[in-house]
Amino acid sequence: MWEQLESYRNHFIQKDFKTLIKPSTINQQQQQEWKTFYEKRDYCKPCNQRCPGSSTYFDDRAQLAYGWFALPKLMKEMNSDVSLTHWRAIVSLSEFLLNPLNVQRAILEMDIVRKVKNAFMRMRLKHRKEQYNEVETYLRIFNIISRNLDGAEHIANRKCLMVEFYKILQKQEPLKEHMAAEILRNLTGKPKVLGIILADDENFASVAKIFKQDPCQRLYSTHLWHHLCDILEVAPEQGIELGLFELLHSRIFNRLPKFWDMTAKAFALLLRCEEGQRRFDEVDAIKMIYDIFEESYIKPTRKLPLQQVENYEYVLLMLLNGLHSKKALWRSREFTMLTCHVARLCVGRMKTPLNPRLQLYCLKALRELAVMPCTKRYMIDNWLTEIQEQETLDADTECARDGLVDWLRRDIADSS
């Protein structure tokens, strides 16, 4: 009877081996194989099976419905003396203000800049102990507000905030330095607010102090470089008085990491005044720019990290802004290969990628270099055909190319 019951299991296997093996033996073998398989599977499980924990997302958020009454509730809870309530309010506020309409309403109706400034200064002046990451959250709120024109004006008009932002950058406080630099970039990116910042000389002096405290520092935040360039575009004479010309020239001359990027752009902006042009001639910067082009033939393995030039856009801008004096033009005629490098870059012979702005700078630089008759004759004999056949990337470069080609086709003695 028991053997008959055993035959009901594993019916297909029993049918194949019914004359060879007893049904009970077949079932025992099958059970053993299943046991071995499950043991291997349990052994390969990556982690223990347990119930997932509850989410902690709402532990740092205020309890509210995101509607019309959310902003007044958050502003009220932000003034709470309970640290947890205050922390939840500012975290929710930093997310609620991502909507530009909410930012505009908070600035105009709730005077949010003043209230967040007071809380921020209490933390910075140690009047209130920081239990969570409140200062970083305040900076995140200021970053969102600074994208709004009205909010940027309110921030720029509060001197205590500007002083604290520059202190954070000068001390290089981790997790805060990047956000402070981005706030300053948002401020100077608006012409009206830039005028407010330049009205106080201490702001520009603080920027120069940050760069001069360690002339050999490898890298600075990209936002801080843009903040400096926005100021130098308007006030290059003041930058030279603060010693930025010597600092930026030394960084380029000594080939500090990424000297060809924002460092070259800031240096080029200093050349847009008479004093900058005079100092450009004194340091023989034409020879320095020529050496940068010549270093393209050196293998990257023989250079330090980040010394390989990846984009010549701002190097060309340095050359273009420096060719406004007769001394620089006479010096450029001594480097025939300088014109060759610029022309090769214009027609796309070099390995660096070509973009519309770089191509425009190349064409303008060739036009300035060709003022010297010997350089003009060299371009007519060697590069006129290639420049004429070169495809332009936008309308501005096409106009610059046509103007250059038309000017090169004229007779050298033609003064028109």
LINGI-V401330 format. One record per residue. NEAR is the number of other C-alpha atoms within 10 Angstrom. Layout:
near=<NEAR:NEAR>
This chain:
near=<5:8:11:10:10:18:19:11:14:13:12:11:14:20:11:10:12:14:9:8:11:14:24:17:12:18:17:11:11:13:12:10:11:10:11:10:12:11:10:10:9:11:10:9:9:7:8:7:7:6:6:6:6:6:7:8:7:10:10:15:18:21:15:13:9:10:8:9:10:16:22:13:15:22:20:11:19:22:16:13:9:10:17:16:18:19:22:20:25:25:21:21:24:18:13:18:18:13:10:14:9:14:25:18:14:19:17:12:10:15:14:21:20:14:13:19:18:13:17:21:17:15:16:14:9:9:10:13:12:13:9:11:10:20:18:16:20:21:23:22:24:25:23:21:28:26:18:18:16:15:23:26:19:18:23:20:14:13:14:12:17:19:13:15:20:20:16:17:23:16:10:13:12:10:10:17:21:19:22:26:24:21:27:25:24:23:27:24:18:17:12:13:21:22:14:14:22:15:11:12:10:14:16:19:13:18:20:17:16:18:20:16:10:10:13:14:12:12:12:15:14:15:18:23:20:21:22:21:24:20:22:24:15:17:17:25:18:16:23:19:10:17:13:21:21:13:20:22:20:15:21:20:15:11:17:20:20:20:25:24:19:19:23:22:22:26:28:27:24:30:27:19:14:14:14:22:19:15:16:25:17:11:12:13:19:22:15:14:17:19:13:19:16:13:14:15:8:10:9:14:8:9:12:11:11:15:16:21:18:14:17:22:22:23:25:26:23:25:24:21:21:24:22:15:14:11:15:22:18:14:15:21:18:12:14:13:14:21:23:17:17:23:24:16:21:23:20:16:12:14:10:13:12:18:15:16:15:21:27:24:24:29:28:20:22:23:20:19:25:22:14:16:13:13:20:20:16:15:20:16:9:12:16:19:12:13:21:15:10:14:13:20:14:13:10:13:21:18:14:19:25:14:14:20:18:11:16:17:10:12:10:15:7:7:6:7>
